[in-house]
Amino acid sequence: MQTTQSRGPVVLGTTGAPPPRATAAPTATVSAAANATVSATTTATARERAAMARALELARRGPAHGPNPRVGCVLLGTGPAAGGDRADLTDVTTLAEGWHAGVGTPHAEVAALQAARAAGVDVRGATAVVTLEPCNHTGRTGPCAQALLDAGVSRVVVAVQDPNPVAAGGAQHLRAHGVDVVTGVEEDAGRELLRRWLPAASRGRPFVTLKIATTLDGRVAAADGSSRWITSPVARRHAHNLRAESDAIVVGTGTVAADDPSLTARTADGELAQHQPLRVVVGHRPVQPGARLHGPGGDLVHLATHDPAEVLAALEAREVRHVLLEGGPTLAAAFLRAGLVDEVYAYVAPVLLGGGRTAIGDLGITGIADAVRLVPREPVPLGPDVLVVAAVQERAAAGADSDQTGAGTAPGPQREH
């Protein structure tokens, strides 16, 4: 169903592009002072905060798509001249680094430990700085919290606690075994990195991004049905990058019949991107044998339903965490009415049509008080166009029954190993 992700390489040292494997020992090893037990604290040092910024940078090397979160880890040790004093920032050194590069590869903490072990670095007494709470369950591999314990790490600094009750509990497990754990370090940056994965993990349904390309007066097609192209090549390239970060693209059968889309993610050169999202068609009409959806690209799934909650439940079962909703106005309205859109990516072109097809269908709204409210981020200029990214404020689903609104409250998926 989904392209298998590789888990990224691990690195030693603090600068430069990472090699695929460690080929030399790091510049320093953990000192005897660093091997000593560290008394519990509730705050992170400046050096640990700097290491967290580095860990977040490492995490971004992992894939934005897939069921697993992007996570980075930095192992720190204290040099001999510091005498074990963590307030002395000049003698704290990076021992090893790691990040998660996708399903089936080591988690960031294990990747960093493997890098240290390959170089013969002793990490006993070291500090692990990690962007997401170490997992505490057994999947394809053992729990990361236990791996840190087994390695002798004495302190763990965490940006974001895992919201999933299945995988969470790593911090508690570490504390119970005498490890000093600090959480909430650079938490805002950590949550921004995981802003799509965290809701999916906590609610048990994919995060949904509604993507529209529209004129300044809100039209997605002219009166004759033509829509190629409303936005500029710059905006369309950006939209392809968004597709490459998604697990699935969802459209309705009406869009398939009208536009015959391929729903592929392409590079700036027009070639197929390495990751191709699942192509999902919603509705009862069949996809014709000659449709471009049968061509090269991601797997094709046809869901014979008009219920947004059923669509997301089916995709959740396929380990889809991020859905890009690209259907027409009817499908967009259905998801908005059900309260199942999390954010909007609106590519707006400086074009006026005055008539034609609107971006969003009927939402059943009769007064301003019931409008769908958005929280915009910074607008992004894309050539002559502007990208507006906005989070959807929570509201009661219009006409949705309790089963639909409950689709976002189930326990979240566990991290795969």
C-alpha positions as CSV (number, residue, x, y, z in Angstrom):
1,M,0.0,0.0,0.0
2,Q,2.7,2.4,1.0
3,T,6.2,3.0,-0.2
4,T,8.7,1.6,2.4
5,Q,10.7,4.3,4.0
6,S,14.4,3.9,4.7
7,R,15.7,5.0,8.0
8,G,18.3,7.6,7.6
9,P,22.0,7.2,8.2
10,V,23.6,8.0,11.5
11,V,26.5,10.4,12.0
12,L,29.3,11.1,14.4
13,G,30.4,14.6,15.2
14,T,28.5,17.9,15.1
15,T,29.1,19.4,11.7
16,G,29.1,18.5,8.0
17,A,27.0,16.2,6.0
18,P,26.5,12.8,7.6
19,P,28.3,9.8,6.0
20,P,26.2,6.6,5.6
21,R,28.1,4.9,8.4
22,A,30.7,5.9,11.0
23,T,34.2,5.5,9.5
24,A,36.3,7.1,12.3
25,A,36.2,7.7,16.0
26,P,34.7,11.0,17.2
27,T,36.9,13.8,18.5
28,A,36.2,12.9,22.1
29,T,34.9,10.2,24.3
30,V,32.8,10.2,27.5
31,S,35.0,11.0,30.4
32,A,34.9,9.2,33.8
33,A,33.1,12.2,35.2
34,A,30.4,11.9,32.7
35,N,30.0,8.2,33.7
36,A,29.0,9.3,37.2
37,T,25.4,9.4,38.2
38,V,23.9,12.8,37.6
39,S,21.5,14.3,40.2
40,A,18.0,15.0,39.0
41,T,17.2,18.4,37.6
42,T,14.1,20.0,36.1
43,T,15.7,22.3,33.5
44,A,18.1,21.8,30.6
45,T,21.4,23.5,30.2
46,A,22.2,25.9,27.4
47,R,24.4,23.2,25.8
48,E,21.5,20.7,26.0
49,R,19.2,23.3,24.3
50,A,21.7,23.8,21.6
51,A,21.9,20.0,21.2
52,M,18.1,19.9,20.9
53,A,18.2,22.4,18.1
54,R,20.6,20.1,16.4
55,A,18.4,17.1,17.1
56,L,15.5,18.9,15.4
57,E,17.6,19.6,12.4
58,L,18.6,15.9,12.2
59,A,14.9,14.9,12.5
60,R,14.0,16.9,9.4
61,R,16.3,14.6,7.4
62,G,13.7,11.8,7.9
63,P,10.7,11.5,5.6
64,A,7.8,13.7,6.2
65,H,5.5,11.0,5.0
66,G,4.8,7.5,6.5
67,P,3.3,6.2,9.7
68,N,6.3,7.1,11.9
69,P,7.3,10.5,13.3
70,R,10.4,12.4,12.4
71,V,12.8,12.1,15.4
72,G,16.4,13.2,16.0
73,C,18.8,12.3,18.8
74,V,22.2,13.7,20.0
75,L,24.3,12.0,22.6
76,L,26.3,14.3,24.8
77,G,29.3,13.6,27.1
78,T,31.2,15.8,29.6
79,G,34.9,16.3,29.0
80,P,37.6,15.7,31.7
81,A,38.3,19.4,32.3
82,A,34.7,20.0,33.3
83,G,35.0,17.7,36.3
84,G,31.5,16.5,35.6
85,D,30.0,20.0,36.0
86,R,27.2,20.3,33.5
87,A,27.2,24.1,33.9
88,D,30.6,24.2,32.2
89,L,29.5,24.3,28.5
90,T,33.0,24.4,27.0
91,D,33.7,20.7,27.8
92,V,30.5,19.1,26.8
93,T,31.0,17.3,23.5
94,T,28.8,15.5,21.0
95,L,29.5,11.8,21.0
96,A,27.1,10.6,18.3
97,E,24.0,11.6,16.4
98,G,21.1,9.7,14.8
99,W,17.7,10.2,13.2
100,H,14.8,8.1,12.1
101,A,14.5,7.6,8.4
102,G,11.3,5.6,8.2
103,V,9.6,2.3,8.9
104,G,11.9,-0.7,9.3
105,T,15.0,1.2,10.3
106,P,16.3,2.0,13.8
107,H,14.7,4.8,15.8
108,A,16.8,7.9,16.4
109,E,18.0,6.9,19.8
110,V,19.1,3.4,18.6
111,A,20.7,4.9,15.5
112,A,22.8,7.2,17.7
113,L,23.8,4.4,20.0
114,Q,24.7,2.2,17.0
115,A,26.9,5.0,15.7
116,A,28.7,5.4,19.0
117,R,29.2,1.6,19.3
118,A,30.6,1.4,15.8
119,A,33.2,4.0,16.7
120,G,34.0,2.4,20.0
121,V,32.6,5.3,22.0
122,D,31.6,4.6,25.6
123,V,28.2,6.3,26.3
124,R,27.8,5.3,29.9
125,G,26.8,8.4,31.9
126,A,26.0,10.3,28.7
127,T,23.0,12.5,28.0
128,A,20.5,11.6,25.3
129,V,18.9,14.7,23.8
130,V,15.9,13.5,21.7
131,T,13.0,15.3,20.0
132,L,10.3,12.8,21.0
133,E,9.9,10.8,24.2
134,P,11.6,7.4,23.7
135,C,9.0,4.8,23.0
136,N,8.2,2.2,25.7
137,H,6.7,-0.7,23.7
138,T,7.9,-3.6,21.6
139,G,7.1,-3.5,17.9
140,R,9.5,-4.7,15.2
141,T,12.3,-3.9,17.7
142,G,12.5,-3.3,21.4
143,P,11.6,-0.1,23.2
144,C,14.0,2.8,22.9
145,A,13.7,3.6,26.6
146,Q,15.2,0.2,27.4
147,A,17.9,0.6,24.8
148,L,19.0,3.8,26.5
149,L,19.0,2.1,29.9
150,D,21.0,-0.8,28.6
151,A,23.6,1.6,27.2
152,G,24.0,3.3,30.6
153,V,22.7,6.7,29.6
154,S,22.1,8.6,32.8
155,R,20.1,11.7,31.6
156,V,17.5,12.1,28.9
157,V,16.3,15.5,27.6
158,V,13.0,15.4,25.6
159,A,11.2,18.0,23.5
160,V,7.8,16.5,23.1
161,Q,6.1,13.7,25.1
162,D,4.5,11.0,23.0
163,P,0.7,11.4,23.0
164,N,0.0,7.8,22.1
165,P,-0.8,5.6,25.2
166,V,0.5,2.6,23.4
167,A,4.0,4.0,22.7
168,A,4.2,6.5,25.6
169,G,5.7,5.9,29.0
170,G,9.3,6.0,28.1
171,A,10.1,8.9,30.4
172,Q,8.3,7.3,33.3
173,H,10.2,4.0,32.7
174,L,13.5,5.8,32.6
175,R,12.8,7.7,35.8
176,A,11.8,4.5,37.6
177,H,15.2,3.2,36.8
178,G,17.1,6.2,38.1
179,V,17.6,8.2,34.9
180,D,17.3,12.0,35.1
181,V,14.6,13.0,32.6
182,V,13.8,16.6,31.5
183,T,10.8,17.1,29.2
184,G,9.4,20.1,27.3
185,V,12.8,21.4,26.1
186,E,12.2,23.5,22.9
187,E,8.7,21.9,22.9
188,D,7.2,24.5,20.5
189,A,9.7,23.7,17.8
190,G,9.3,20.0,18.4
191,R,5.5,20.3,18.1
192,E,5.9,22.3,14.9
193,L,8.0,19.6,13.4
194,L,5.3,17.0,14.3
195,R,2.3,19.2,13.8
196,R,0.6,16.6,11.5
197,W,1.8,13.5,13.2
198,L,0.8,14.4,16.7
199,P,-2.9,14.9,16.0
200,A,-3.0,11.7,14.0
201,A,-1.3,9.8,16.8
202,S,-3.6,11.1,19.5
203,R,-6.9,11.0,17.7
204,G,-6.6,7.7,15.8
205,R,-7.3,9.3,12.3
206,P,-5.2,10.8,9.6
207,F,-4.4,14.5,9.6
208,V,-6.3,16.1,6.7
209,T,-5.0,19.0,4.6
210,L,-7.4,20.5,2.2
211,K,-5.5,21.8,-0.8
212,I,-7.2,24.2,-3.3
213,A,-5.8,26.3,-6.2
214,T,-8.1,29.2,-6.7
215,T,-8.6,32.6,-8.3
216,L,-8.7,35.7,-6.1
217,D,-12.5,35.5,-6.2
218,G,-12.6,31.9,-5.1
219,R,-13.0,30.0,-8.4
220,V,-11.3,26.7,-9.2
221,A,-12.6,26.5,-12.8
222,A,-14.1,28.8,-15.4
223,A,-17.7,28.6,-16.5
224,D,-16.7,26.2,-19.4
225,G,-15.0,23.9,-16.9
226,S,-11.4,24.8,-17.8
227,S,-8.9,25.1,-14.9
228,R,-5.4,24.6,-16.4
229,W,-3.8,26.6,-15.3
230,I,-5.1,29.0,-12.7
231,T,-1.8,29.1,-10.7
232,S,1.8,29.6,-11.9
233,P,4.4,26.9,-12.4
234,V,6.1,28.0,-9.2
235,A,2.9,27.3,-7.2
236,R,2.4,24.0,-8.9
237,R,5.9,22.9,-8.1
238,H,5.3,23.7,-4.5
239,A,2.1,21.7,-4.6
240,H,4.0,18.7,-5.9
241,N,6.3,19.0,-2.9
242,L,3.3,18.9,-0.7
243,R,2.1,15.8,-2.4
244,A,5.5,14.1,-1.9
245,E,5.1,14.8,1.9
246,S,1.7,13.2,2.0
247,D,0.6,9.6,2.5
248,A,-2.5,9.7,0.4
249,I,-4.2,12.1,-2.1
250,V,-8.0,11.9,-2.0
251,V,-10.4,13.0,-4.8
252,G,-14.0,12.3,-5.7
253,T,-15.2,10.4,-8.7
254,G,-16.5,13.7,-10.1
255,T,-12.9,15.1,-10.2
256,V,-11.7,12.0,-11.9
257,A,-14.4,12.2,-14.6
258,A,-13.9,15.9,-15.2
259,D,-10.1,16.3,-15.0
260,D,-8.6,12.8,-15.5
261,P,-5.8,13.6,-13.0
262,S,-2.8,11.4,-12.5
263,L,-2.3,12.4,-8.8
264,T,1.4,11.9,-8.9
265,A,4.2,13.8,-7.1
266,R,6.8,15.1,-9.4
267,T,10.2,16.8,-9.1
268,A,11.1,20.2,-10.6
269,D,12.3,18.3,-13.7
270,G,8.9,16.7,-14.1
271,E,10.1,13.2,-13.1
272,L,8.2,11.0,-10.6
273,A,9.3,11.8,-7.1
274,Q,10.9,9.0,-5.0
275,H,7.8,8.7,-2.8
276,Q,4.4,8.5,-4.4
277,P,1.3,8.9,-2.2
278,L,-1.6,6.5,-2.3
279,R,-4.2,7.6,-4.8
280,V,-7.6,7.4,-3.3
281,V,-10.9,7.9,-5.2
282,V,-14.1,8.4,-3.2
283,G,-17.6,7.7,-4.6
284,H,-19.7,5.1,-6.3
285,R,-18.9,5.7,-9.9
286,P,-16.2,3.4,-11.4
287,V,-12.8,4.6,-12.5
288,Q,-12.7,4.0,-16.2
289,P,-10.0,1.6,-17.5
290,G,-8.3,4.3,-19.5
291,A,-8.0,6.8,-16.7
292,R,-4.6,8.3,-16.0
293,L,-4.9,7.0,-12.4
294,H,-4.0,3.6,-13.8
295,G,-0.6,4.9,-15.0
296,P,2.7,5.2,-13.1
297,G,2.4,6.5,-9.5
298,G,1.1,5.4,-6.2
299,D,-1.3,2.5,-5.6
300,L,-4.9,3.2,-6.5
301,V,-7.7,2.7,-4.0
302,H,-11.3,3.2,-4.8
303,L,-13.6,3.7,-1.7
304,A,-17.3,3.3,-2.6
305,T,-18.6,5.7,0.0
306,H,-19.4,9.4,0.4
307,D,-18.9,9.3,4.2
308,P,-15.7,11.2,5.2
309,A,-15.4,9.3,8.5
310,E,-15.5,6.0,6.6
311,V,-12.8,7.2,4.2
312,L,-10.5,8.2,7.1
313,A,-11.2,4.9,8.9
314,A,-10.2,3.0,5.8
315,L,-7.0,5.0,5.4
316,E,-6.1,4.7,9.1
317,A,-6.3,1.0,8.7
318,R,-3.7,1.4,5.9
319,E,-1.4,3.3,8.3
320,V,-2.0,6.6,6.5
321,R,-1.2,9.5,8.8
322,H,-1.5,12.5,6.4
323,V,-4.2,12.9,3.8
324,L,-4.1,15.6,1.1
325,L,-7.7,16.3,0.1
326,E,-7.6,17.5,-3.5
327,G,-11.2,16.7,-4.5
328,G,-13.7,19.2,-5.9
329,P,-16.0,21.5,-4.0
330,T,-18.5,18.7,-3.1
331,L,-15.9,16.5,-1.4
332,A,-14.2,19.5,0.3
333,A,-17.6,20.6,1.7
334,A,-18.4,17.1,2.9
335,F,-15.1,16.9,4.9
336,L,-15.6,20.4,6.3
337,R,-19.2,19.7,7.3
338,A,-18.0,16.6,9.1
339,G,-15.4,18.6,11.0
340,L,-12.6,16.5,9.5
341,V,-10.3,19.1,7.9
342,D,-7.3,20.1,10.0
343,E,-5.6,22.7,7.8
344,V,-6.1,24.4,4.4
345,Y,-3.4,25.1,1.8
346,A,-4.9,27.7,-0.5
347,Y,-2.8,28.6,-3.6
348,V,-4.4,31.9,-4.7
349,A,-3.7,33.4,-8.1
350,P,-4.2,37.1,-9.0
351,V,-6.9,36.2,-11.4
352,L,-10.6,37.1,-11.5
353,L,-13.3,35.0,-13.2
354,G,-16.5,36.3,-11.8
355,G,-18.3,33.0,-12.5
356,G,-17.5,29.3,-12.7
357,R,-17.0,26.6,-10.1
358,T,-16.4,27.7,-6.5
359,A,-13.6,26.1,-4.3
360,I,-16.0,25.0,-1.6
361,G,-19.5,23.6,-1.9
362,D,-22.5,24.2,0.3
363,L,-21.6,24.0,4.0
364,G,-25.1,24.4,5.3
365,I,-24.1,27.7,6.8
366,T,-26.8,30.5,6.9
367,G,-25.1,33.0,9.1
368,I,-21.7,34.5,9.8
369,A,-21.7,33.1,13.3
370,D,-21.5,29.6,11.9
371,A,-18.7,30.2,9.5
372,V,-15.7,27.9,9.4
373,R,-12.9,30.0,11.1
374,L,-9.2,29.6,10.2
375,V,-6.0,30.5,12.0
376,P,-3.6,31.7,9.2
377,R,0.1,31.2,9.3
378,E,2.5,33.5,7.4
379,P,1.5,33.8,3.7
380,V,4.1,32.5,1.3
381,P,4.7,34.3,-2.1
382,L,5.1,31.9,-4.9
383,G,5.9,33.8,-8.1
384,P,2.8,35.9,-8.9
385,D,0.7,33.7,-6.5
386,V,0.3,33.5,-2.8
387,L,0.1,30.4,-0.6
388,V,-2.1,30.8,2.5
389,V,-1.7,28.1,5.1
390,A,-4.3,28.1,7.8
391,A,-5.4,25.7,10.6
392,V,-9.1,25.0,10.9
393,Q,-10.6,25.9,14.3
394,E,-12.6,23.1,15.9
395,R,-16.3,23.3,15.4
396,A,-19.3,21.1,15.7
397,A,-19.8,18.9,12.6
398,A,-22.8,20.1,10.6
399,G,-25.2,17.2,10.3
400,A,-22.7,14.7,11.4
401,D,-23.8,11.9,13.8
402,S,-22.0,10.8,16.8
403,D,-20.2,8.0,15.0
404,Q,-18.6,10.5,12.5
405,T,-17.6,13.0,15.1
406,G,-16.1,10.2,17.2
407,A,-13.8,9.2,14.4
408,G,-11.2,11.5,15.8
409,T,-11.2,10.3,19.4
410,A,-9.9,6.7,19.1
411,P,-6.5,5.9,20.6
412,G,-3.8,6.7,18.2
413,P,-1.6,4.3,16.2
414,Q,1.6,3.0,17.7
415,R,5.0,3.9,16.2
416,E,6.2,1.1,14.0
417,H,9.6,-0.5,14.4
